[in-house]
Amino acid sequence: MPTPKLIIRDSHATINRDPATVEMPSGGLEIIADDGRTLFSLRLTPEGVLDLSAGSFCKHEGKIFDDRLLIAPRSSNCVTVRRPEYEDLRKIGATDTDAETGA
């Protein structure tokens, strides 16, 4: 299947009456953290599905984020996706086994 056409614009563009858009020929984009690593990676699939993934551990605005995504529904047409801050599992009483299994 061909790569779907993905066009983006700044979220305030309609308020500012800025018609500028940018085509993403790869069908995806990355939101970059302050340390240059990927904070979020988005891709539009040929089926019209938005595929969202976290990058690796990264540092952004003075915080270190781990590689998980926390997803919470806000309404029937909106979700909140965030990256939790990294916590050393040993500091919160987890065992080495918990760290390996993600428990």
C-alpha positions in Angstrom: 0.0 0.0 0.0 1.2 3.5 -0.7 2.3 5.8 2.1 -0.8 7.9 3.1 -0.6 11.7 2.7 -0.1 13.4 6.0 -0.4 17.2 6.2 0.1 19.0 9.5 -0.2 22.6 10.8 0.4 24.4 14.0 -2.5 24.0 16.4 -3.1 27.8 16.6 -3.0 28.3 12.9 -6.7 28.8 12.5 -6.8 31.3 15.4 -3.9 33.2 13.9 -5.3 32.9 10.3 -2.1 31.2 9.2 -2.9 28.9 6.2 0.6 27.4 6.3 0.7 23.6 6.2 3.5 21.1 5.9 3.3 17.8 4.1 5.0 14.9 5.8 6.0 12.6 2.8 6.9 9.7 5.1 3.4 9.6 6.6 4.7 10.4 10.1 6.4 12.8 12.3 8.4 12.9 15.5 8.1 15.3 18.4 11.6 15.9 19.7 12.6 16.3 23.3 15.2 18.8 24.5 18.0 16.2 24.4 17.3 15.5 20.7 15.7 12.1 21.3 12.1 11.2 20.3 9.4 12.2 22.8 6.5 10.9 20.6 6.4 9.3 17.2 3.2 9.5 15.1 2.5 7.7 11.9 -0.7 7.5 9.8 -1.2 4.0 8.4 -2.8 3.3 5.0 -5.9 2.2 6.8 -6.3 5.6 8.4 -5.1 4.6 11.8 -2.9 7.0 13.9 0.0 4.9 15.3 1.5 6.6 18.3 4.6 5.4 20.1 7.0 6.6 22.7 10.7 7.0 21.9 13.4 5.9 24.3 14.1 7.4 27.6 14.6 11.2 27.1 15.0 14.5 28.9 12.6 17.3 28.3 12.0 20.6 30.2 14.2 19.3 33.0 12.4 16.0 33.5 13.5 12.5 32.5 10.8 10.4 30.9 10.7 6.6 30.6 9.6 4.7 27.5 6.0 4.0 28.5 2.8 5.7 27.4 -0.1 6.4 29.7 -3.4 6.7 27.9 -6.6 8.1 29.4 -9.9 8.7 27.7 -11.2 12.2 28.1 -14.4 11.8 26.0 -15.7 9.6 23.2 -13.5 11.5 20.7 -10.5 12.5 22.7 -7.7 10.8 24.7 -4.8 12.1 26.7 -1.4 10.5 26.1 1.5 11.2 28.4 5.0 9.9 29.1 5.5 9.2 32.8 8.6 10.6 34.5 11.3 8.0 35.1 11.3 6.5 38.6 14.0 4.1 39.7 11.9 1.1 40.8 14.3 0.4 43.6 13.4 3.8 45.2 9.7 2.8 45.5 10.4 -0.7 46.9 10.1 -2.8 43.8 12.2 -6.0 43.6 14.6 -6.8 40.8 12.0 -9.3 39.5 9.4 -6.6 39.4 11.7 -4.4 37.3 12.3 -7.3 34.9 8.6 -8.1 34.5 7.2 -4.6 34.6 5.1 -5.4 37.7 
